[in-house]
């Protein structure tokens, strides 16, 4: 996995929330910081 520099701008991406609505990271630009956590499951 590539390293990310501190304070680097995250690339824009789109995900679907639990209700099926599409949400883009850019929808939150200019607002409070967004913290993303990706958990790798163990199988």
PDB file of N, CA, C, O and CB in Angstrom:
ATOM      1  N   UNK A   1       0.843  -1.161   0.000  1.00  0.00           N
ATOM      2  CA  UNK A   1       0.000   0.000   0.000  1.00  0.00           C
ATOM      3  C   UNK A   1       0.900   1.239   0.000  1.00  0.00           C
ATOM      4  O   UNK A   1       1.816   1.325   0.817  1.00  0.00           O
ATOM      5  CB  UNK A   1      -0.966  -0.010   1.218  1.00  0.00           C
ATOM      6  N   UNK A   2       0.660   2.194  -0.895  1.00  0.00           N
ATOM      7  CA  UNK A   2       1.501   3.386  -0.941  1.00  0.00           C
ATOM      8  C   UNK A   2       1.303   4.266   0.292  1.00  0.00           C
ATOM      9  O   UNK A   2       0.209   4.350   0.851  1.00  0.00           O
ATOM     10  CB  UNK A   2       1.206   4.187  -2.203  1.00  0.00           C
ATOM     11  N   UNK A   3       2.380   4.912   0.694  1.00  0.00           N
ATOM     12  CA  UNK A   3       2.306   5.829   1.836  1.00  0.00           C
ATOM     13  C   UNK A   3       1.684   7.151   1.404  1.00  0.00           C
ATOM     14  O   UNK A   3       1.845   7.589   0.265  1.00  0.00           O
ATOM     15  CB  UNK A   3       3.709   6.067   2.442  1.00  0.00           C
ATOM     16  N   UNK A   4       0.972   7.777   2.336  1.00  0.00           N
ATOM     17  CA  UNK A   4       0.335   9.066   2.089  1.00  0.00           C
ATOM     18  C   UNK A   4       1.010  10.101   2.966  1.00  0.00           C
ATOM     19  O   UNK A   4       1.227   9.874   4.156  1.00  0.00           O
ATOM     20  CB  UNK A   4      -1.200   9.011   2.365  1.00  0.00           C
ATOM     21  N   UNK A   5       1.339  11.225   2.382  1.00  0.00           N
ATOM     22  CA  UNK A   5       1.983  12.293   3.140  1.00  0.00           C
ATOM     23  C   UNK A   5       0.983  12.959   4.086  1.00  0.00           C
ATOM     24  O   UNK A   5      -0.202  13.059   3.768  1.00  0.00           O
ATOM     25  CB  UNK A   5       2.594  13.335   2.187  1.00  0.00           C
ATOM     26  N   UNK A   6       1.450  13.404   5.226  1.00  0.00           N
ATOM     27  CA  UNK A   6       0.620  14.142   6.162  1.00  0.00           C
ATOM     28  C   UNK A   6       0.128  15.421   5.514  1.00  0.00           C
ATOM     29  O   UNK A   6       0.895  16.111   4.844  1.00  0.00           O
ATOM     30  CB  UNK A   6       1.391  14.451   7.450  1.00  0.00           C
ATOM     31  N   UNK A   7      -1.131  15.743   5.703  1.00  0.00           N
ATOM     32  CA  UNK A   7      -1.783  16.954   5.178  1.00  0.00           C
ATOM     33  C   UNK A   7      -1.944  16.932   3.655  1.00  0.00           C
ATOM     34  O   UNK A   7      -2.227  17.966   3.051  1.00  0.00           O
ATOM     35  CB  UNK A   7      -0.985  18.184   5.582  1.00  0.00           C
ATOM     36  N   UNK A   8      -1.766  15.773   3.035  1.00  0.00           N
ATOM     37  CA  UNK A   8      -1.983  15.661   1.592  1.00  0.00           C
ATOM     38  C   UNK A   8      -3.481  15.687   1.303  1.00  0.00           C
ATOM     39  O   UNK A   8      -4.279  15.207   2.109  1.00  0.00           O
ATOM     40  CB  UNK A   8      -1.336  14.360   1.030  1.00  0.00           C
ATOM     41  N   UNK A   9      -3.862  16.242   0.162  1.00  0.00           N
ATOM     42  CA  UNK A   9      -5.259  16.267  -0.241  1.00  0.00           C
ATOM     43  C   UNK A   9      -5.652  14.876  -0.736  1.00  0.00           C
ATOM     44  O   UNK A   9      -4.976  14.296  -1.586  1.00  0.00           O
ATOM     45  CB  UNK A   9      -5.505  17.345  -1.340  1.00  0.00           C
ATOM     46  N   UNK A  10      -6.740  14.355  -0.202  1.00  0.00           N
ATOM     47  CA  UNK A  10      -7.195  13.023  -0.590  1.00  0.00           C
ATOM     48  C   UNK A  10      -7.831  13.072  -1.973  1.00  0.00           C
ATOM     49  O   UNK A  10      -8.488  14.057  -2.309  1.00  0.00           O
ATOM     50  CB  UNK A  10      -8.193  12.464   0.444  1.00  0.00           C
ATOM     51  N   UNK A  11      -7.651  12.041  -2.772  1.00  0.00           N
ATOM     52  CA  UNK A  11      -8.311  12.001  -4.078  1.00  0.00           C
ATOM     53  C   UNK A  11      -9.821  11.855  -3.897  1.00  0.00           C
ATOM     54  O   UNK A  11     -10.281  11.249  -2.930  1.00  0.00           O
ATOM     55  CB  UNK A  11      -7.754  10.840  -4.939  1.00  0.00           C
ATOM     56  N   UNK A  12     -10.577  12.407  -4.826  1.00  0.00           N
ATOM     57  CA  UNK A  12     -12.026  12.321  -4.744  1.00  0.00           C
ATOM     58  C   UNK A  12     -12.471  10.902  -5.083  1.00  0.00           C
ATOM     59  O   UNK A  12     -11.889  10.260  -5.958  1.00  0.00           O
ATOM     60  CB  UNK A  12     -12.692  13.347  -5.691  1.00  0.00           C
ATOM     61  N   UNK A  13     -13.492  10.415  -4.400  1.00  0.00           N
ATOM     62  CA  UNK A  13     -14.071   9.112  -4.696  1.00  0.00           C
ATOM     63  C   UNK A  13     -15.534   9.114  -4.299  1.00  0.00           C
ATOM     64  O   UNK A  13     -15.999  10.014  -3.600  1.00  0.00           O
ATOM     65  CB  UNK A  13     -13.307   7.985  -3.967  1.00  0.00           C
ATOM     66  N   UNK A  14     -16.256   8.102  -4.750  1.00  0.00           N
ATOM     67  CA  UNK A  14     -17.692   8.006  -4.478  1.00  0.00           C
ATOM     68  C   UNK A  14     -18.006   6.656  -3.853  1.00  0.00           C
ATOM     69  O   UNK A  14     -17.485   5.628  -4.288  1.00  0.00           O
ATOM     70  CB  UNK A  14     -18.517   8.207  -5.774  1.00  0.00           C
ATOM     71  N   UNK A  15     -18.867   6.658  -2.820  1.00  0.00           N
ATOM     72  CA  UNK A  15     -19.318   5.443  -2.154  1.00  0.00           C
ATOM     73  C   UNK A  15     -20.831   5.488  -2.004  1.00  0.00           C
ATOM     74  O   UNK A  15     -21.446   6.546  -2.137  1.00  0.00           O
ATOM     75  CB  UNK A  15     -18.633   5.277  -0.773  1.00  0.00           C
ATOM     76  N   UNK A  16     -21.417   4.352  -1.732  1.00  0.00           N
ATOM     77  CA  UNK A  16     -22.841   4.268  -1.466  1.00  0.00           C
ATOM     78  C   UNK A  16     -23.050   4.101   0.036  1.00  0.00           C
ATOM     79  O   UNK A  16     -22.418   3.251   0.662  1.00  0.00           O
ATOM     80  CB  UNK A  16     -23.490   3.096  -2.256  1.00  0.00           C
ATOM     81  N   UNK A  17     -23.956   4.929   0.628  1.00  0.00           N
ATOM     82  CA  UNK A  17     -24.203   4.802   2.058  1.00  0.00           C
ATOM     83  C   UNK A  17     -25.218   3.689   2.334  1.00  0.00           C
ATOM     84  O   UNK A  17     -25.650   2.998   1.411  1.00  0.00           O
ATOM     85  CB  UNK A  17     -24.700   6.138   2.635  1.00  0.00           C
ATOM     86  N   UNK A  18     -25.593   3.520   3.594  1.00  0.00           N
ATOM     87  CA  UNK A  18     -26.487   2.428   3.982  1.00  0.00           C
ATOM     88  C   UNK A  18     -27.885   2.551   3.391  1.00  0.00           C
ATOM     89  O   UNK A  18     -28.609   1.558   3.314  1.00  0.00           O
ATOM     90  CB  UNK A  18     -26.587   2.365   5.476  1.00  0.00           C
ATOM     91  N   UNK A  19     -28.278   3.755   2.970  1.00  0.00           N
ATOM     92  CA  UNK A  19     -29.608   3.951   2.382  1.00  0.00           C
ATOM     93  C   UNK A  19     -29.582   3.860   0.865  1.00  0.00           C
ATOM     94  O   UNK A  19     -30.626   3.971   0.222  1.00  0.00           O
ATOM     95  CB  UNK A  19     -30.173   5.295   2.800  1.00  0.00           C
ATOM     96  N   UNK A  20     -28.390   3.658   0.277  1.00  0.00           N
ATOM     97  CA  UNK A  20     -28.257   3.558  -1.169  1.00  0.00           C
ATOM     98  C   UNK A  20     -27.911   4.869  -1.852  1.00  0.00           C
ATOM     99  O   UNK A  20     -27.750   4.908  -3.072  1.00  0.00           O
ATOM    100  CB  UNK A  20     -29.513   3.031  -1.743  1.00  0.00           C
ATOM    101  N   UNK A  21     -27.794   5.953  -1.075  1.00  0.00           N
ATOM    102  CA  UNK A  21     -27.449   7.258  -1.640  1.00  0.00           C
ATOM    103  C   UNK A  21     -25.961   7.308  -1.974  1.00  0.00           C
ATOM    104  O   UNK A  21     -25.136   6.760  -1.242  1.00  0.00           O
ATOM    105  CB  UNK A  21     -27.821   8.396  -0.659  1.00  0.00           C
ATOM    106  N   UNK A  22     -25.621   7.967  -3.081  1.00  0.00           N
ATOM    107  CA  UNK A  22     -24.219   8.146  -3.476  1.00  0.00           C
ATOM    108  C   UNK A  22     -23.647   9.357  -2.741  1.00  0.00           C
ATOM    109  O   UNK A  22     -24.274  10.415  -2.682  1.00  0.00           O
ATOM    110  CB  UNK A  22     -24.087   8.325  -5.029  1.00  0.00           C
ATOM    111  N   UNK A  23     -22.456   9.186  -2.186  1.00  0.00           N
ATOM    112  CA  UNK A  23     -21.772  10.262  -1.458  1.00  0.00           C
ATOM    113  C   UNK A  23     -20.366  10.375  -2.011  1.00  0.00           C
ATOM    114  O   UNK A  23     -19.662   9.376  -2.158  1.00  0.00           O
ATOM    115  CB  UNK A  23     -21.749   9.995   0.091  1.00  0.00           C
ATOM    116  N   UNK A  24     -19.961  11.600  -2.317  1.00  0.00           N
ATOM    117  CA  UNK A  24     -18.606  11.856  -2.812  1.00  0.00           C
ATOM    118  C   UNK A  24     -17.820  12.588  -1.727  1.00  0.00           C
ATOM    119  O   UNK A  24     -18.375  13.389  -0.974  1.00  0.00           O
ATOM    120  CB  UNK A  24     -18.634  12.689  -4.140  1.00  0.00           C
ATOM    121  N   UNK A  25     -16.532  12.304  -1.659  1.00  0.00           N
ATOM    122  CA  UNK A  25     -15.691  13.001  -0.702  1.00  0.00           C
ATOM    123  C   UNK A  25     -15.718  14.503  -0.964  1.00  0.00           C
ATOM    124  O   UNK A  25     -15.684  15.298  -0.025  1.00  0.00           O
ATOM    125  CB  UNK A  25     -14.255  12.471  -0.764  1.00  0.00           C
ATOM    126  N   UNK A  26     -15.779  14.895  -2.234  1.00  0.00           N
ATOM    127  CA  UNK A  26     -15.779  16.321  -2.576  1.00  0.00           C
ATOM    128  C   UNK A  26     -17.031  17.037  -2.063  1.00  0.00           C
ATOM    129  O   UNK A  26     -17.036  18.264  -1.973  1.00  0.00           O
ATOM    130  CB  UNK A  26     -15.670  16.495  -4.088  1.00  0.00           C
ATOM    131  N   UNK A  27     -18.097  16.291  -1.725  1.00  0.00           N
ATOM    132  CA  UNK A  27     -19.290  16.907  -1.134  1.00  0.00           C
ATOM    133  C   UNK A  27     -18.972  17.573   0.202  1.00  0.00           C
ATOM    134  O   UNK A  27     -19.706  18.457   0.645  1.00  0.00           O
ATOM    135  CB  UNK A  27     -20.389  15.859  -0.942  1.00  0.00           C
ATOM    136  N   UNK A  28     -17.895  17.161   0.838  1.00  0.00           N
ATOM    137  CA  UNK A  28     -17.542  17.658   2.169  1.00  0.00           C
ATOM    138  C   UNK A  28     -16.384  18.650   2.159  1.00  0.00           C
ATOM    139  O   UNK A  28     -15.961  19.108   3.220  1.00  0.00           O
ATOM    140  CB  UNK A  28     -17.195  16.505   3.062  1.00  0.00           C
ATOM    141  N   UNK A  29     -15.861  18.992   0.975  1.00  0.00           N
ATOM    142  CA  UNK A  29     -14.767  19.977   0.910  1.00  0.00           C
ATOM    143  C   UNK A  29     -15.230  21.315   1.455  1.00  0.00           C
ATOM    144  O   UNK A  29     -16.353  21.741   1.184  1.00  0.00           O
ATOM    145  CB  UNK A  29     -14.259  20.144  -0.540  1.00  0.00           C
ATOM    146  N   UNK A  30     -14.381  21.978   2.218  1.00  0.00           N
ATOM    147  CA  UNK A  30     -14.708  23.263   2.802  1.00  0.00           C
ATOM    148  C   UNK A  30     -15.421  23.141   4.137  1.00  0.00           C
ATOM    149  O   UNK A  30     -15.658  24.151   4.799  1.00  0.00           O
ATOM    150  CB  UNK A  30     -15.550  24.047   1.856  1.00  0.00           C
ATOM    151  N   UNK A  31     -15.768  21.924   4.548  1.00  0.00           N
ATOM    152  CA  UNK A  31     -16.400  21.687   5.843  1.00  0.00           C
ATOM    153  C   UNK A  31     -15.357  21.168   6.823  1.00  0.00           C
ATOM    154  O   UNK A  31     -14.159  21.199   6.543  1.00  0.00           O
ATOM    155  CB  UNK A  31     -17.578  20.685   5.713  1.00  0.00           C
ATOM    156  N   UNK A  32     -15.813  20.703   7.949  1.00  0.00           N
ATOM    157  CA  UNK A  32     -14.902  20.128   8.933  1.00  0.00           C
ATOM    158  C   UNK A  32     -14.180  18.926   8.334  1.00  0.00           C
ATOM    159  O   UNK A  32     -14.685  18.306   7.398  1.00  0.00           O
ATOM    160  CB  UNK A  32     -15.665  19.720  10.211  1.00  0.00           C
ATOM    161  N   UNK A  33     -13.007  18.592   8.862  1.00  0.00           N
ATOM    162  CA  UNK A  33     -12.260  17.450   8.329  1.00  0.00           C
ATOM    163  C   UNK A  33     -13.064  16.160   8.395  1.00  0.00           C
ATOM    164  O   UNK A  33     -13.908  15.980   9.272  1.00  0.00           O
ATOM    165  CB  UNK A  33     -10.957  17.278   9.086  1.00  0.00           C
ATOM    166  N   UNK A  34     -12.788  15.272   7.459  1.00  0.00           N
ATOM    167  CA  UNK A  34     -13.428  13.967   7.400  1.00  0.00           C
ATOM    168  C   UNK A  34     -12.371  12.926   7.715  1.00  0.00           C
ATOM    169  O   UNK A  34     -11.285  12.953   7.135  1.00  0.00           O
ATOM    170  CB  UNK A  34     -14.088  13.706   6.003  1.00  0.00           C
ATOM    171  N   UNK A  35     -12.673  12.008   8.627  1.00  0.00           N
ATOM    172  CA  UNK A  35     -11.750  10.928   8.972  1.00  0.00           C
ATOM    173  C   UNK A  35     -12.279   9.648   8.362  1.00  0.00           C
ATOM    174  O   UNK A  35     -13.416   9.251   8.618  1.00  0.00           O
ATOM    175  CB  UNK A  35     -11.582  10.785  10.520  1.00  0.00           C
ATOM    176  N   UNK A  36     -11.456   9.004   7.557  1.00  0.00           N
ATOM    177  CA  UNK A  36     -11.842   7.741   6.926  1.00  0.00           C
ATOM    178  C   UNK A  36     -11.029   6.614   7.531  1.00  0.00           C
ATOM    179  O   UNK A  36      -9.809   6.714   7.663  1.00  0.00           O
ATOM    180  CB  UNK A  36     -11.641   7.796   5.389  1.00  0.00           C
ATOM    181  N   UNK A  37     -11.707   5.552   7.894  1.00  0.00           N
ATOM    182  CA  UNK A  37     -11.038   4.381   8.441  1.00  0.00           C
ATOM    183  C   UNK A  37     -11.453   3.180   7.615  1.00  0.00           C
ATOM    184  O   UNK A  37     -12.642   2.889   7.487  1.00  0.00           O
ATOM    185  CB  UNK A  37     -11.380   4.175   9.950  1.00  0.00           C
ATOM    186  N   UNK A  38     -10.483   2.486   7.058  1.00  0.00           N
ATOM    187  CA  UNK A  38     -10.732   1.280   6.283  1.00  0.00           C
ATOM    188  C   UNK A  38     -10.183   0.106   7.072  1.00  0.00           C
ATOM    189  O   UNK A  38      -8.984   0.033   7.338  1.00  0.00           O
ATOM    190  CB  UNK A  38     -10.086   1.364   4.861  1.00  0.00           C
ATOM    191  N   UNK A  39     -11.051  -0.800   7.441  1.00  0.00           N
ATOM    192  CA  UNK A  39     -10.665  -1.956   8.231  1.00  0.00           C
ATOM    193  C   UNK A  39     -10.525  -3.151   7.300  1.00  0.00           C
ATOM    194  O   UNK A  39     -11.464  -3.506   6.587  1.00  0.00           O
ATOM    195  CB  UNK A  39     -11.700  -2.240   9.357  1.00  0.00           C
ATOM    196  N   UNK A  40      -9.369  -3.761   7.309  1.00  0.00           N
ATOM    197  CA  UNK A  40      -9.162  -4.973   6.509  1.00  0.00           C
ATOM    198  C   UNK A  40      -9.645  -6.167   7.325  1.00  0.00           C
ATOM    199  O   UNK A  40      -9.141  -6.430   8.417  1.00  0.00           O
ATOM    200  CB  UNK A  40      -7.650  -5.143   6.099  1.00  0.00           C
ATOM    201  N   UNK A  41     -10.608  -6.874   6.793  1.00  0.00           N
ATOM    202  CA  UNK A  41     -11.128  -8.051   7.486  1.00  0.00           C
ATOM    203  C   UNK A  41     -10.162  -9.220   7.386  1.00  0.00           C
ATOM    204  O   UNK A  41      -9.423  -9.347   6.410  1.00  0.00           O
ATOM    205  CB  UNK A  41     -12.487  -8.447   6.917  1.00  0.00           C
ATOM    206  N   UNK A  42     -10.174 -10.047   8.373  1.00  0.00           N
ATOM    207  CA  UNK A  42      -9.337 -11.244   8.367  1.00  0.00           C
ATOM    208  C   UNK A  42     -10.224 -12.419   8.013  1.00  0.00           C
ATOM    209  O   UNK A  42     -11.279 -12.616   8.615  1.00  0.00           O
ATOM    210  CB  UNK A  42      -8.624 -11.465   9.747  1.00  0.00           C
ATOM    211  N   UNK A  43      -9.797 -13.191   7.042  1.00  0.00           N
ATOM    212  CA  UNK A  43     -10.606 -14.356   6.638  1.00  0.00           C
ATOM    213  C   UNK A  43      -9.850 -15.625   6.892  1.00  0.00           C
ATOM    214  O   UNK A  43     -10.360 -16.712   6.619  1.00  0.00           O
ATOM    215  CB  UNK A  43     -11.003 -14.273   5.160  1.00  0.00           C
TER     216      UNK A  43
END
